[in-house]
Amino acid sequence: MSLFRQCYDWLYTQTQDTVLSVLAAGPIPQHVAFVMDGNRRYARRKHAKVQQGHSDGFLALRRMLEICLKLGVRCVTAYAFSIENFKRSPEEVGALMSLAEEKLQELCQHGGLLQQHGVRLNVLGRKELLPERVQIAARRAEEMTRQNDRAILNLCMPYTSRDEITTAIESTINDALAEDRSPASLSESDIDDHLMTSTPPDVLVRTSGVKRLSDFLLWQCCEDTQIQFTATYWPDFGLLDFIPIILDYQRKVWSRAP
């Protein structure tokens, strides 16, 4: 690495850390969710293979996870793979599964980002739909980070909110029948207890300019969740895109203060 590059990287890191320190002086969302959209359009724009777009998307996830952790965000939930994505071409799905296996192993390696920041990884969704090798990588990653308790990374794959809600309702009813409880006694909190993650996000970010939730955290996105849409494709998303979102969150928190 050239001396110029070393100096540039050092200066960039110092500047980023200074900006994050200033932002962290205000209220910070404790749960941030990302709909990581735009990988394929990013690849087409660069005249690259779709697989390259997904690979660069993973780098963006690492980048944003580190930024969130430095800010003091306690939980990051990322929509990594929808159940509906299995309908894509076998070539793309196969490449995504290979990437998932590789990156799950990379995320949790000793001395890696999750271990360094004490992050517990949860893979949420219909994991039985994943190839066996990816299931093994997911279980290993979860086991390796199980004792970490400073922050949480939820990777939703393969996941849809409708599937999560349906499964939660089924489990709630089955438990009530087993306990001989009256259906009239069931409440929202009973369903909450059976969701894969029940903590509502403070901020949900959707990249690529598309303005919809795409079957992600529909139950959890309550009235207090601030939903932010940005035109930036996910692989390009970074601190400069995130700063206005955090500032808007802080402005709204302060506006509600008595």
Secondary structure, DSSP 4 states (H G I P E B T S, - for coil): --HHHHHHHHHHHHHHHHHHHHHHTS---SEEEEE---HHHHHHHTT--HHHHHHHHHHHHHHHHHHHHHHT--EEEEE--BGGGGGS-HHHHHHHHHHHHHHHHHHTSTTSHHHHHTEEEEEES-GGGS-HHHHHHHHHHHHHTTT--SEEEEEE-SB-HHHHHHHHHHHHHHHHHHTT--GGG--HHHHHTTSS--SPPSEEEE-TT--S--SSSTTT--TT-EEEE-SS-GGG--HHHHHHHHHHHHHHHHHH--
